[in-house]
Amino acid sequence: MIPRYLGLLFWPTGQSIDHDVRWVSSPLDPAVWLGAGLIAGLVAVALLLRRRQPLFTFGLLFFLVALAPTSTFLPIRDAMVERRMYLPVLGLAGCVGLGLALLCAWLEQVFPRRPLGSGLAVAGALALVVLSSLALTRNADYSSRLSLWAATVRESPRKSRVYNNLGLAYLEEAGDPHAAQECFEQALARDPDNAKAHNSLCVLLALRNEYEQAGQRCRRATQLDPGYADPWKNLALVEAYTGHCAQARALLAEFERRRIPPRPDPDGHQRIARCREGQVLQLDLSLFR
């Protein structure tokens, strides 16, 4: 991950709130050797400069140590998350600043009679303009939930999770159930065992009054991830609004037991109270989690 973090730091394109990372299964994978070689090289540079430039050594080692808990051999669910660079980047920023100062001092010695200040100022201004434009472009992605997840899908098109989240944005923010369903189906095409995508389809199908298919999706979600509480409540609501009151109360009790921390759900009880045995009611999005 360290090469990718460094790439984003010096040329911030391809940013994402959910990066698609290829997991390696063998220590012989070239990516392993590339990362290990880079880390070894950075450590070697830090040690070589420890006497002449101790601040540079400190900054480089600070960067590596601060990033180590989440970017080494320790197993972790999300291999790459940009916010993990917030602390380590302080050490690297110090190294960059010190390096630029040393470069300017060296240039003044090599070209003593040439004014370099204006050229360096122009180069710095150009870099500032380019990086600022990239920052403004990225900020535009955060203008809405829909635009953020659409940008994430563009950067991580192989991930099931990002398609599910984009579908929820289409459903809840844009009010576009057709686009939402397409995203949920794309999520399941990439990971048929994505319990959250099954739960999302359960909600969408229920809103279309396709109760049987909705129940199947929610049941599948509970089978795939029994600890995931939301589909238990959604299934309870489907049963309640299709007139199966006893099943609805039992499922809501299961939801209350499985949610973290376990606690009663007054909202769920209030909605299930509308249940009439054998009577089908209309649903709306606010009923679902």
PyMOL commands that set and color helices and strands:
alter all, ss='L'
color gray80, all
select helices_A, chain A and resi 2-10+30-48+54-70+82-85+88-110+117-141+145-155+160-174+177-190+195-207+211-224+230-241+245-258+266-272+285-287
alter helices_A, ss='H'
color red, helices_A
deselect
rebuild
show_as cartoon
